[in-house]
Amino acid sequence: MKGKILRVGTTYIPVRNIERSSSWYISKLGAELSYKDEDKAILNFANQSFFLVRAKENETANFYDYQGQERFSLTFEVNGLSALEELHREFLKSQIKVGDIEDRGHAGKNFVFSDLDGNLFDVWSELSPEFKGKFHI
């Protein structure tokens, strides 16, 4: 079975307002718009496609762990601690809701941020070795 699934191609994110949310992802995260109608927007960033899908009120991609803590389902990677710290400063300056930079007891550091609809995302300071090799970083 090894090697049959090659990559994650698309992530679906529930949002309430396609116009408002797609503008936020474009202006705050540097996403590029590929397609948009009243029910969905297709955005490209972080080497992936993201579908913003019009969803019901209070719907998010988050989940709760067994202790009742709300969790993110997606981690973005940056290249090193200085890149993480710089992105954290940029997000704060752009008035994106962000958490503190954390040491979670493994390699690198992380912080969590959220979009307009409360979807939580993680950012990690370590690029995967496979990604570094593939893109010669």
N, CA, C and O atoms as CSV, one atom per row, in Angstrom:
chain,resi,resn,atom,element,x,y,z
A,1,MET,N,N,0.806,-1.196,0.000
A,1,MET,CA,C,0.000,0.000,0.000
A,1,MET,C,C,0.853,1.265,0.000
A,1,MET,O,O,0.379,2.332,-0.390
A,2,LYS,N,N,2.104,1.153,0.434
A,2,LYS,CA,C,2.962,2.318,0.529
A,2,LYS,C,C,3.101,3.010,-0.831
A,2,LYS,O,O,3.349,2.360,-1.847
A,3,GLY,N,N,2.938,4.334,-0.834
A,3,GLY,CA,C,3.150,5.116,-2.047
A,3,GLY,C,C,1.944,5.271,-2.944
A,3,GLY,O,O,2.052,5.918,-3.986
A,4,LYS,N,N,0.812,4.715,-2.595
A,4,LYS,CA,C,-0.350,4.824,-3.462
A,4,LYS,C,C,-1.057,6.162,-3.319
A,4,LYS,O,O,-1.554,6.712,-4.302
A,5,ILE,N,N,-1.105,6.685,-2.111
A,5,ILE,CA,C,-1.668,8.023,-1.903
A,5,ILE,C,C,-0.492,8.984,-1.865
A,5,ILE,O,O,0.358,8.896,-0.979
A,6,LEU,N,N,-0.440,9.895,-2.816
A,6,LEU,CA,C,0.758,10.703,-3.009
A,6,LEU,C,C,0.769,12.051,-2.304
A,6,LEU,O,O,1.836,12.529,-1.919
A,7,ARG,N,N,-0.398,12.681,-2.125
A,7,ARG,CA,C,-0.407,13.975,-1.458
A,7,ARG,C,C,-1.830,14.365,-1.098
A,7,ARG,O,O,-2.799,13.774,-1.576
A,8,VAL,N,N,-1.929,15.361,-0.253
A,8,VAL,CA,C,-3.229,15.968,0.026
A,8,VAL,C,C,-3.426,17.044,-1.035
A,8,VAL,O,O,-2.615,17.965,-1.140
A,9,GLY,N,N,-4.474,16.941,-1.806
A,9,GLY,CA,C,-4.697,17.887,-2.889
A,9,GLY,C,C,-5.584,19.044,-2.514
A,9,GLY,O,O,-5.343,20.174,-2.939
A,10,THR,N,N,-6.620,18.780,-1.717
A,10,THR,CA,C,-7.602,19.803,-1.402
A,10,THR,C,C,-8.048,19.672,0.042
A,10,THR,O,O,-8.239,18.566,0.546
A,11,THR,N,N,-8.210,20.787,0.690
A,11,THR,CA,C,-8.797,20.845,2.018
A,11,THR,C,C,-10.060,21.691,1.927
A,11,THR,O,O,-10.056,22.753,1.305
A,12,TYR,N,N,-11.137,21.224,2.546
A,12,TYR,CA,C,-12.413,21.933,2.536
A,12,TYR,C,C,-12.593,22.643,3.866
A,12,TYR,O,O,-12.421,22.045,4.928
A,13,ILE,N,N,-12.942,23.923,3.801
A,13,ILE,CA,C,-13.104,24.739,4.994
A,13,ILE,C,C,-14.503,25.340,4.993
A,13,ILE,O,O,-14.873,26.035,4.047
A,14,PRO,N,N,-15.288,25.084,6.039
A,14,PRO,CA,C,-16.632,25.659,6.107
A,14,PRO,C,C,-16.572,27.138,6.482
A,14,PRO,O,O,-15.858,27.526,7.406
A,15,VAL,N,N,-17.329,27.957,5.755
A,15,VAL,CA,C,-17.414,29.395,6.033
A,15,VAL,C,C,-18.867,29.843,5.886
A,15,VAL,O,O,-19.670,29.155,5.255
A,16,ARG,N,N,-19.199,30.980,6.462
A,16,ARG,CA,C,-20.565,31.495,6.369
A,16,ARG,C,C,-20.764,32.371,5.139
A,16,ARG,O,O,-21.821,32.330,4.509
A,17,ASN,N,N,-19.749,33.166,4.794
A,17,ASN,CA,C,-19.894,34.138,3.718
A,17,ASN,C,C,-18.721,33.983,2.753
A,17,ASN,O,O,-17.589,34.330,3.091
A,18,ILE,N,N,-18.985,33.470,1.569
A,18,ILE,CA,C,-17.923,33.188,0.589
A,18,ILE,C,C,-17.146,34.450,0.223
A,18,ILE,O,O,-15.915,34.432,0.217
A,19,GLU,N,N,-17.832,35.529,-0.077
A,19,GLU,CA,C,-17.176,36.774,-0.488
A,19,GLU,C,C,-16.248,37.298,0.604
A,19,GLU,O,O,-15.076,37.588,0.361
A,20,ARG,N,N,-16.790,37.410,1.794
A,20,ARG,CA,C,-16.023,37.957,2.918
A,20,ARG,C,C,-14.836,37.049,3.282
A,20,ARG,O,O,-13.724,37.532,3.498
A,21,SER,N,N,-15.078,35.751,3.347
A,21,SER,CA,C,-14.021,34.814,3.723
A,21,SER,C,C,-12.935,34.708,2.657
A,21,SER,O,O,-11.749,34.685,2.986
A,22,SER,N,N,-13.322,34.643,1.396
A,22,SER,CA,C,-12.293,34.555,0.345
A,22,SER,C,C,-11.439,35.815,0.340
A,22,SER,O,O,-10.228,35.729,0.139
A,23,SER,N,N,-12.031,36.967,0.554
A,23,SER,CA,C,-11.252,38.217,0.642
A,23,SER,C,C,-10.277,38.166,1.811
A,23,SER,O,O,-9.141,38.626,1.695
A,24,TRP,N,N,-10.715,37.608,2.937
A,24,TRP,CA,C,-9.852,37.495,4.111
A,24,TRP,C,C,-8.651,36.592,3.809
A,24,TRP,O,O,-7.514,36.961,4.104
A,25,TYR,N,N,-8.891,35.425,3.230
A,25,TYR,CA,C,-7.800,34.496,2.920
A,25,TYR,C,C,-6.826,35.105,1.906
A,25,TYR,O,O,-5.620,34.873,1.990
A,26,ILE,N,N,-7.337,35.869,0.965
A,26,ILE,CA,C,-6.484,36.505,-0.033
A,26,ILE,C,C,-5.642,37.602,0.609
A,26,ILE,O,O,-4.429,37.651,0.405
A,27,SER,N,N,-6.270,38.475,1.378
A,27,SER,CA,C,-5.543,39.613,1.950
A,27,SER,C,C,-4.661,39.231,3.133
A,27,SER,O,O,-3.575,39.788,3.288
A,28,LYS,N,N,-5.097,38.304,3.962
A,28,LYS,CA,C,-4.349,37.959,5.184
A,28,LYS,C,C,-3.336,36.847,4.990
A,28,LYS,O,O,-2.271,36.874,5.607
A,29,LEU,N,N,-3.641,35.863,4.141
A,29,LEU,CA,C,-2.760,34.702,3.980
A,29,LEU,C,C,-2.079,34.638,2.622
A,29,LEU,O,O,-1.264,33.748,2.381
A,30,GLY,N,N,-2.405,35.574,1.729
A,30,GLY,CA,C,-1.773,35.588,0.418
A,30,GLY,C,C,-2.292,34.534,-0.537
A,30,GLY,O,O,-1.603,34.169,-1.489
A,31,ALA,N,N,-3.501,34.037,-0.297
A,31,ALA,CA,C,-4.089,33.029,-1.185
A,31,ALA,C,C,-4.386,33.635,-2.550
A,31,ALA,O,O,-4.608,34.839,-2.677
A,32,GLU,N,N,-4.386,32.786,-3.558
A,32,GLU,CA,C,-4.753,33.205,-4.914
A,32,GLU,C,C,-6.099,32.581,-5.260
A,32,GLU,O,O,-6.312,31.383,-5.078
A,33,LEU,N,N,-7.000,33.419,-5.760
A,33,LEU,CA,C,-8.339,32.953,-6.119
A,33,LEU,C,C,-8.291,32.230,-7.458
A,33,LEU,O,O,-7.766,32.752,-8.441
A,34,SER,N,N,-8.847,31.020,-7.483
A,34,SER,CA,C,-8.906,30.233,-8.699
A,34,SER,C,C,-10.326,30.211,-9.269
A,34,SER,O,O,-10.518,30.192,-10.484
A,35,TYR,N,N,-11.329,30.216,-8.361
A,35,TYR,CA,C,-12.724,30.162,-8.782
A,35,TYR,C,C,-13.591,30.621,-7.614
A,35,TYR,O,O,-13.256,30.401,-6.450
A,36,LYS,N,N,-14.726,31.272,-7.950
A,36,LYS,CA,C,-15.660,31.658,-6.893
A,36,LYS,C,C,-17.067,31.755,-7.448
A,36,LYS,O,O,-17.286,32.309,-8.525
A,37,ASP,N,N,-18.030,31.205,-6.693
A,37,ASP,CA,C,-19.446,31.440,-6.944
A,37,ASP,C,C,-20.098,31.670,-5.586
A,37,ASP,O,O,-19.391,31.852,-4.595
A,38,GLU,N,N,-21.415,31.668,-5.517
A,38,GLU,CA,C,-22.062,31.985,-4.238
A,38,GLU,C,C,-21.998,30.863,-3.212
A,38,GLU,O,O,-22.302,31.088,-2.041
A,39,ASP,N,N,-21.607,29.656,-3.624
A,39,ASP,CA,C,-21.543,28.522,-2.710
A,39,ASP,C,C,-20.138,28.078,-2.332
A,39,ASP,O,O,-19.956,27.358,-1.350
A,40,LYS,N,N,-19.148,28.502,-3.104
A,40,LYS,CA,C,-17.778,28.062,-2.827
A,40,LYS,C,C,-16.758,28.985,-3.473
A,40,LYS,O,O,-17.061,29.717,-4.415
A,41,ALA,N,N,-15.544,28.932,-2.943
A,41,ALA,CA,C,-14.395,29.606,-3.552
A,41,ALA,C,C,-13.242,28.614,-3.517
A,41,ALA,O,O,-13.061,27.894,-2.535
A,42,ILE,N,N,-12.467,28.581,-4.586
A,42,ILE,CA,C,-11.287,27.732,-4.645
A,42,ILE,C,C,-10.076,28.653,-4.566
A,42,ILE,O,O,-9.878,29.528,-5.408
A,43,LEU,N,N,-9.275,28.430,-3.529
A,43,LEU,CA,C,-8.096,29.242,-3.291
A,43,LEU,C,C,-6.857,28.367,-3.324
A,43,LEU,O,O,-6.907,27.200,-2.935
A,44,ASN,N,N,-5.760,28.917,-3.780
A,44,ASN,CA,C,-4.495,28.206,-3.801
A,44,ASN,C,C,-3.480,28.944,-2.944
A,44,ASN,O,O,-3.215,30.127,-3.155
A,45,PHE,N,N,-2.916,28.236,-1.978
A,45,PHE,CA,C,-1.793,28.733,-1.179
A,45,PHE,C,C,-1.204,27.567,-0.406
A,45,PHE,O,O,-1.846,26.529,-0.250
A,46,ALA,N,N,0.004,27.737,0.071
A,46,ALA,CA,C,0.709,26.694,0.822
A,46,ALA,C,C,0.792,25.383,0.035
A,46,ALA,O,O,0.668,24.302,0.611
A,47,ASN,N,N,0.999,25.480,-1.271
A,47,ASN,CA,C,1.147,24.316,-2.138
A,47,ASN,C,C,-0.061,23.377,-2.105
A,47,ASN,O,O,0.086,22.157,-2.177
A,48,GLN,N,N,-1.263,23.965,-1.996
A,48,GLN,CA,C,-2.472,23.161,-1.932
A,48,GLN,C,C,-3.667,23.992,-2.383
A,48,GLN,O,O,-3.596,25.220,-2.422
A,49,SER,N,N,-4.746,23.333,-2.716
A,49,SER,CA,C,-6.015,24.007,-2.997
A,49,SER,C,C,-6.898,23.927,-1.761
A,49,SER,O,O,-6.974,22.892,-1.099
A,50,PHE,N,N,-7.555,25.023,-1.465
A,50,PHE,CA,C,-8.500,25.089,-0.363
A,50,PHE,C,C,-9.852,25.494,-0.924
A,50,PHE,O,O,-9.964,26.497,-1.628
A,51,PHE,N,N,-10.869,24.720,-0.613
A,51,PHE,CA,C,-12.238,25.044,-1.009
A,51,PHE,C,C,-12.931,25.657,0.197
A,51,PHE,O,O,-13.113,24.993,1.218
A,52,LEU,N,N,-13.317,26.915,0.083
A,52,LEU,CA,C,-14.163,27.529,1.094
A,52,LEU,C,C,-15.587,27.184,0.692
A,52,LEU,O,O,-16.030,27.550,-0.397
A,53,VAL,N,N,-16.297,26.495,1.546
A,53,VAL,CA,C,-17.638,26.010,1.229
A,53,VAL,C,C,-18.646,26.686,2.162
A,53,VAL,O,O,-18.489,26.682,3.383
A,54,ARG,N,N,-19.677,27.261,1.558
A,54,ARG,CA,C,-20.721,27.895,2.359
A,54,ARG,C,C,-21.384,26.841,3.242
A,54,ARG,O,O,-21.887,25.827,2.759
A,55,ALA,N,N,-21.372,27.105,4.543
A,55,ALA,CA,C,-21.869,26.133,5.515
A,55,ALA,C,C,-22.891,26.787,6.449
A,55,ALA,O,O,-23.123,27.995,6.404
A,56,LYS,N,N,-23.475,25.969,7.273
A,56,LYS,CA,C,-24.435,26.447,8.257
A,56,LYS,C,C,-23.742,27.318,9.307
A,56,LYS,O,O,-22.528,27.233,9.494
A,57,GLU,N,N,-24.510,28.139,9.975
A,57,GLU,CA,C,-24.030,28.990,11.058
A,57,GLU,C,C,-23.292,28.147,12.099
A,57,GLU,O,O,-23.738,27.057,12.458
A,58,ASN,N,N,-22.165,28.661,12.576
A,58,ASN,CA,C,-21.349,28.049,13.639
A,58,ASN,C,C,-20.697,26.722,13.267
A,58,ASN,O,O,-20.232,26.001,14.150
A,59,GLU,N,N,-20.654,26.386,11.990
A,59,GLU,CA,C,-19.966,25.171,11.534
A,59,GLU,C,C,-18.484,25.521,11.357
A,59,GLU,O,O,-18.154,26.542,10.753
A,60,THR,N,N,-17.590,24.670,11.887
A,60,THR,CA,C,-16.154,24.861,11.681
A,60,THR,C,C,-15.500,23.520,11.384
A,60,THR,O,O,-16.132,22.471,11.509
A,61,ALA,N,N,-14.250,23.559,10.996
A,61,ALA,CA,C,-13.464,22.351,10.755
A,61,ALA,C,C,-12.819,21.841,12.046
A,61,ALA,O,O,-12.109,20.836,12.020
A,62,ASN,N,N,-13.051,22.510,13.158
A,62,ASN,CA,C,-12.453,22.145,14.436
A,62,ASN,C,C,-13.119,20.891,15.009
A,62,ASN,O,O,-14.194,20.485,14.568
A,63,PHE,N,N,-12.467,20.298,15.985
A,63,PHE,CA,C,-13.042,19.173,16.708
A,63,PHE,C,C,-12.625,19.272,18.170
A,63,PHE,O,O,-11.739,20.053,18.517
A,64,TYR,N,N,-13.261,18.486,19.019
A,64,TYR,CA,C,-12.939,18.463,20.449
A,64,TYR,C,C,-12.265,17.151,20.799
A,64,TYR,O,O,-12.733,16.076,20.424
A,65,ASP,N,N,-11.148,17.252,21.529
A,65,ASP,CA,C,-10.465,16.036,21.953
A,65,ASP,C,C,-11.189,15.421,23.155
A,65,ASP,O,O,-12.197,15.957,23.614
A,66,TYR,N,N,-10.684,14.315,23.655
A,66,TYR,CA,C,-11.356,13.577,24.727
A,66,TYR,C,C,-11.441,14.365,26.035
A,66,TYR,O,O,-12.243,14.036,26.909
A,67,GLN,N,N,-10.609,15.409,26.168
A,67,GLN,CA,C,-10.654,16.234,27.373
A,67,GLN,C,C,-11.538,17.473,27.182
A,67,GLN,O,O,-11.648,18.312,28.077
A,68,GLY,N,N,-12.160,17.575,26.011
A,68,GLY,CA,C,-13.055,18.699,25.751
A,68,GLY,C,C,-12.386,19.949,25.209
A,68,GLY,O,O,-13.010,21.008,25.137
A,69,GLN,N,N,-11.109,19.836,24.825
A,69,GLN,CA,C,-10.399,20.987,24.273
A,69,GLN,C,C,-10.628,21.077,22.769
A,69,GLN,O,O,-10.486,20.084,22.054
A,70,GLU,N,N,-10.980,22.262,22.294
A,70,GLU,CA,C,-11.188,22.464,20.858
A,70,GLU,C,C,-9.846,22.427,20.145
A,70,GLU,O,O,-8.883,23.044,20.599
A,71,ARG,N,N,-9.780,21.702,19.027
A,71,ARG,CA,C,-8.526,21.482,18.298
A,71,ARG,C,C,-8.637,21.878,16.834
A,71,ARG,O,O,-9.728,21.914,16.264
A,72,PHE,N,N,-7.511,22.169,16.248
A,72,PHE,CA,C,-7.369,22.416,14.815
A,72,PHE,C,C,-7.214,21.085,14.111
A,72,PHE,O,O,-6.878,20.081,14.739
A,73,SER,N,N,-7.457,21.071,12.811
A,73,SER,CA,C,-7.270,19.832,12.053
A,73,SER,C,C,-6.194,19.977,10.981
A,73,SER,O,O,-5.989,19.067,10.178
A,74,LEU,N,N,-5.507,21.120,10.967
A,74,LEU,CA,C,-4.536,21.370,9.903
A,74,LEU,C,C,-3.356,22.172,10.456
A,74,LEU,O,O,-3.544,23.154,11.174
A,75,THR,N,N,-2.145,21.745,10.113
A,75,THR,CA,C,-0.933,22.461,10.504
A,75,THR,C,C,-0.194,22.918,9.257
A,75,THR,O,O,0.106,22.122,8.367
A,76,PHE,N,N,0.093,24.214,9.208
A,76,PHE,CA,C,0.954,24.776,8.166
A,76,PHE,C,C,2.394,24.736,8.672
A,76,PHE,O,O,2.629,24.762,9.880
A,77,GLU,N,N,3.357,24.673,7.751
A,77,GLU,CA,C,4.766,24.662,8.118
A,77,GLU,C,C,5.475,25.882,7.552
A,77,GLU,O,O,5.183,26.336,6.446
A,78,VAL,N,N,6.417,26.405,8.338
A,78,VAL,CA,C,7.312,27.465,7.874
A,78,VAL,C,C,8.736,26.970,8.067
A,78,VAL,O,O,8.955,25.959,8.734
A,79,ASN,N,N,9.701,27.667,7.495
A,79,ASN,CA,C,11.082,27.197,7.509
A,79,ASN,C,C,11.878,27.822,8.645
A,79,ASN,O,O,12.644,28.762,8.430
A,80,GLY,N,N,11.699,27.303,9.848
A,80,GLY,CA,C,12.508,27.704,10.984
A,80,GLY,C,C,11.802,28.629,11.967
A,80,GLY,O,O,10.747,29.196,11.684
A,81,LEU,N,N,12.430,28.756,13.134
A,81,LEU,CA,C,11.864,29.544,14.224
A,81,LEU,C,C,11.759,31.018,13.873
A,81,LEU,O,O,10.763,31.658,14.208
A,82,SER,N,N,12.763,31.569,13.206
A,82,SER,CA,C,12.693,33.001,12.854
A,82,SER,C,C,11.530,33.261,11.886
A,82,SER,O,O,10.871,34.297,11.978
A,83,ALA,N,N,11.277,32.333,10.965
A,83,ALA,CA,C,10.140,32.474,10.049
A,83,ALA,C,C,8.824,32.393,10.813
A,83,ALA,O,O,7.882,33.122,10.502
A,84,LEU,N,N,8.749,31.511,11.811
A,84,LEU,CA,C,7.555,31.386,12.637
A,84,LEU,C,C,7.303,32.686,13.408
A,84,LEU,O,O,6.180,33.189,13.441
A,85,GLU,N,N,8.358,33.219,14.023
A,85,GLU,CA,C,8.225,34.453,14.800
A,85,GLU,C,C,7.823,35.631,13.915
A,85,GLU,O,O,7.006,36.460,14.315
A,86,GLU,N,N,8.388,35.704,12.730
A,86,GLU,CA,C,8.042,36.781,11.794
A,86,GLU,C,C,6.585,36.667,11.351
A,86,GLU,O,O,5.874,37.671,11.305
A,87,LEU,N,N,6.138,35.459,11.025
A,87,LEU,CA,C,4.751,35.262,10.622
A,87,LEU,C,C,3.802,35.615,11.774
A,87,LEU,O,O,2.755,36.222,11.550
A,88,HIS,N,N,4.158,35.246,12.977
A,88,HIS,CA,C,3.353,35.567,14.158
A,88,HIS,C,C,3.204,37.088,14.285
A,88,HIS,O,O,2.103,37.588,14.512
A,89,ARG,N,N,4.310,37.818,14.138
A,89,ARG,CA,C,4.264,39.299,14.197
A,89,ARG,C,C,3.387,39.862,13.086
A,89,ARG,O,O,2.585,40.765,13.326
A,90,GLU,N,N,3.536,39.330,11.858
A,90,GLU,CA,C,2.719,39.787,10.727
A,90,GLU,C,C,1.239,39.546,10.982
A,90,GLU,O,O,0.412,40.415,10.703
A,91,PHE,N,N,0.897,38.375,11.508
A,91,PHE,CA,C,-0.495,38.069,11.807
A,91,PHE,C,C,-1.055,39.014,12.863
A,91,PHE,O,O,-2.181,39.493,12.732
A,92,LEU,N,N,-0.276,39.284,13.910
A,92,LEU,CA,C,-0.725,40.226,14.934
A,92,LEU,C,C,-0.948,41.615,14.334
A,92,LEU,O,O,-1.950,42.270,14.622
A,93,LYS,N,N,-0.013,42.051,13.506
A,93,LYS,CA,C,-0.122,43.363,12.858
A,93,LYS,C,C,-1.348,43.418,11.941
A,93,LYS,O,O,-1.989,44.461,11.818
A,94,SER,N,N,-1.667,42.297,11.303
A,94,SER,CA,C,-2.826,42.215,10.400
A,94,SER,C,C,-4.129,41.960,11.148
A,94,SER,O,O,-5.178,41.780,10.529
A,95,GLN,N,N,-4.066,41.945,12.466
A,95,GLN,CA,C,-5.231,41.743,13.326
A,95,GLN,C,C,-5.906,40.385,13.123
A,95,GLN,O,O,-7.128,40.257,13.197
A,96,ILE,N,N,-5.069,39.375,12.864
A,96,ILE,CA,C,-5.541,37.998,12.836
A,96,ILE,C,C,-5.520,37.499,14.277
A,96,ILE,O,O,-4.579,37.784,15.018
A,97,LYS,N,N,-6.531,36.771,14.671
A,97,LYS,CA,C,-6.584,36.217,16.024
A,97,LYS,C,C,-5.556,35.089,16.123
A,97,LYS,O,O,-5.687,34.058,15.463
A,98,VAL,N,N,-4.526,35.297,16.960
A,98,VAL,CA,C,-3.443,34.317,17.110
A,98,VAL,C,C,-3.193,34.018,18.581
A,98,VAL,O,O,-3.417,34.854,19.457
A,99,GLY,N,N,-2.727,32.811,18.822
A,99,GLY,CA,C,-2.302,32.426,20.161
A,99,GLY,C,C,-0.817,32.683,20.325
A,99,GLY,O,O,-0.144,33.120,19.391
A,100,ASP,N,N,-0.319,32.413,21.502
A,100,ASP,CA,C,1.106,32.578,21.795
A,100,ASP,C,C,1.924,31.517,21.077
A,100,ASP,O,O,1.410,30.453,20.732
A,101,ILE,N,N,3.194,31.810,20.855
A,101,ILE,CA,C,4.123,30.802,20.346
A,101,ILE,C,C,4.381,29.823,21.485
A,101,ILE,O,O,4.684,30.225,22.609
A,102,GLU,N,N,4.256,28.524,21.177
A,102,GLU,CA,C,4.330,27.486,22.196
A,102,GLU,C,C,5.456,26.498,21.933
A,102,GLU,O,O,5.810,26.234,20.784
A,103,ASP,N,N,6.009,25.960,23.000
A,103,ASP,CA,C,6.902,24.810,22.944
A,103,ASP,C,C,6.063,23.629,23.416
A,103,ASP,O,O,5.691,23.564,24.587
A,104,ARG,N,N,5.766,22.706,22.526
A,104,ARG,CA,C,4.896,21.568,22.854
A,104,ARG,C,C,5.669,20.296,23.176
A,104,ARG,O,O,5.094,19.210,23.235
A,105,GLY,N,N,6.985,20.439,23.384
A,105,GLY,CA,C,7.786,19.293,23.795
A,105,GLY,C,C,8.319,18.446,22.657
A,105,GLY,O,O,8.859,17.367,22.896
A,106,HIS,N,N,8.178,18.914,21.418
A,106,HIS,CA,C,8.759,18.204,20.271
A,106,HIS,C,C,9.599,19.213,19.497
A,106,HIS,O,O,9.677,20.379,19.882
A,107,ALA,N,N,10.209,18.784,18.437
A,107,ALA,CA,C,11.053,19.687,17.638
A,107,ALA,C,C,10.242,20.896,17.184
A,107,ALA,O,O,9.081,20.764,16.796
A,108,GLY,N,N,10.854,22.058,17.236
A,108,GLY,CA,C,10.217,23.269,16.754
A,108,GLY,C,C,9.204,23.852,17.721
A,108,GLY,O,O,8.979,23.332,18.814
A,109,LYS,N,N,8.600,24.951,17.282
A,109,LYS,CA,C,7.567,25.635,18.065
A,109,LYS,C,C,6.357,25.872,17.169
A,109,LYS,O,O,6.437,25.755,15.946
A,110,ASN,N,N,5.247,26.204,17.795
A,110,ASN,CA,C,3.975,26.352,17.089
A,110,ASN,C,C,3.194,27.540,17.613
A,110,ASN,O,O,3.448,28.037,18.710
A,111,PHE,N,N,2.232,27.990,16.807
A,111,PHE,CA,C,1.169,28.855,17.302
A,111,PHE,C,C,-0.103,28.537,16.539
A,111,PHE,O,O,-0.055,27.976,15.444
A,112,VAL,N,N,-1.235,28.894,17.113
A,112,VAL,CA,C,-2.545,28.645,16.530
A,112,VAL,C,C,-3.153,29.980,16.136
A,112,VAL,O,O,-3.011,30.970,16.854
A,113,PHE,N,N,-3.839,30.006,14.983
A,113,PHE,CA,C,-4.582,31.196,14.578
A,113,PHE,C,C,-5.945,30.762,14.072
A,113,PHE,O,O,-6.179,29.579,13.827
A,114,SER,N,N,-6.851,31.734,13.917
A,114,SER,CA,C,-8.174,31.399,13.408
A,114,SER,C,C,-8.593,32.356,12.312
A,114,SER,O,O,-8.127,33.493,12.239
A,115,ASP,N,N,-9.491,31.867,11.454
A,115,ASP,CA,C,-10.049,32.703,10.392
A,115,ASP,C,C,-11.295,33.422,10.909
A,115,ASP,O,O,-11.605,33.351,12.098
A,116,LEU,N,N,-11.998,34.104,10.031
A,116,LEU,CA,C,-13.187,34.868,10.404
A,116,LEU,C,C,-14.293,34.008,11.003
A,116,LEU,O,O,-15.082,34.496,11.812
A,117,ASP,N,N,-14.360,32.731,10.616
A,117,ASP,CA,C,-15.426,31.849,11.059
A,117,ASP,C,C,-15.048,30.995,12.260
A,117,ASP,O,O,-15.830,30.149,12.693
A,118,GLY,N,N,-13.857,31.212,12.798
A,118,GLY,CA,C,-13.427,30.443,13.964
A,118,GLY,C,C,-12.751,29.130,13.639
A,118,GLY,O,O,-12.492,28.334,14.541
A,119,ASN,N,N,-12.451,28.879,12.352
A,119,ASN,CA,C,-11.669,27.697,11.992
A,119,ASN,C,C,-10.260,27.887,12.537
A,119,ASN,O,O,-9.613,28.896,12.259
A,120,LEU,N,N,-9.790,26.920,13.310
A,120,LEU,CA,C,-8.457,26.991,13.900
A,120,LEU,C,C,-7.432,26.319,12.991
A,120,LEU,O,O,-7.698,25.290,12.371
A,121,PHE,N,N,-6.247,26.936,12.932
A,121,PHE,CA,C,-5.125,26.387,12.175
A,121,PHE,C,C,-3.869,26.503,13.020
A,121,PHE,O,O,-3.733,27.427,13.822
A,122,ASP,N,N,-2.967,25.578,12.842
A,122,ASP,CA,C,-1.698,25.548,13.548
A,122,ASP,C,C,-0.594,25.934,12.574
A,122,ASP,O,O,-0.701,25.678,11.375
A,123,VAL,N,N,0.470,26.551,13.090
A,123,VAL,CA,C,1.672,26.822,12.296
A,123,VAL,C,C,2.851,26.257,13.068
A,123,VAL,O,O,3.006,26.512,14.262
A,124,TRP,N,N,3.672,25.496,12.381
A,124,TRP,CA,C,4.829,24.820,12.981
A,124,TRP,C,C,6.098,25.339,12.332
A,124,TRP,O,O,6.121,25.626,11.136
A,125,SER,N,N,7.153,25.458,13.123
A,125,SER,CA,C,8.405,26.044,12.637
A,125,SER,C,C,9.296,25.067,11.881
A,125,SER,O,O,10.408,25.429,11.495
A,126,GLU,N,N,8.839,23.849,11.661
A,126,GLU,CA,C,9.688,22.839,11.020
A,126,GLU,C,C,9.097,22.345,9.700
A,126,GLU,O,O,7.998,21.791,9.677
A,127,LEU,N,N,9.818,22.543,8.617
A,127,LEU,CA,C,9.412,21.967,7.336
A,127,LEU,C,C,9.742,20.478,7.331
A,127,LEU,O,O,10.781,20.071,7.850
A,128,SER,N,N,8.879,19.677,6.756
A,128,SER,CA,C,9.153,18.245,6.684
A,128,SER,C,C,10.370,18.004,5.788
A,128,SER,O,O,10.555,18.706,4.793
A,129,PRO,N,N,11.196,17.021,6.132
A,129,PRO,CA,C,12.390,16.728,5.324
A,129,PRO,C,C,12.058,16.421,3.864
A,129,PRO,O,O,12.800,16.819,2.965
A,130,GLU,N,N,10.952,15.717,3.621
A,130,GLU,CA,C,10.568,15.392,2.248
A,130,GLU,C,C,10.265,16.657,1.443
A,130,GLU,O,O,10.656,16.761,0.280
A,131,PHE,N,N,9.570,17.618,2.058
A,131,PHE,CA,C,9.249,18.879,1.381
A,131,PHE,C,C,10.537,19.656,1.089
A,131,PHE,O,O,10.710,20.187,-0.008
A,132,LYS,N,N,11.442,19.721,2.077
A,132,LYS,CA,C,12.710,20.414,1.871
A,132,LYS,C,C,13.490,19.811,0.720
A,132,LYS,O,O,14.051,20.538,-0.099
A,133,GLY,N,N,13.532,18.472,0.648
A,133,GLY,CA,C,14.260,17.797,-0.424
A,133,GLY,C,C,13.634,18.019,-1.776
A,133,GLY,O,O,14.332,18.271,-2.759
A,134,LYS,N,N,12.324,17.928,-1.831
A,134,LYS,CA,C,11.610,18.069,-3.096
A,134,LYS,C,C,11.737,19.477,-3.676
A,134,LYS,O,O,11.817,19.650,-4.892
A,135,PHE,N,N,11.756,20.481,-2.793
A,135,PHE,CA,C,11.795,21.867,-3.259
A,135,PHE,C,C,13.163,22.516,-3.033
A,135,PHE,O,O,13.310,23.731,-3.171
A,136,HIS,N,N,14.160,21.699,-2.684
A,136,HIS,CA,C,15.542,22.153,-2.532
A,136,HIS,C,C,15.651,23.340,-1.583
A,136,HIS,O,O,16.245,24.366,-1.913
A,137,ILE,N,N,15.072,23.180,-0.407
A,137,ILE,CA,C,15.110,24.237,0.614
A,137,ILE,C,C,16.150,23.884,1.661
A,137,ILE,O,O,16.348,24.638,2.614
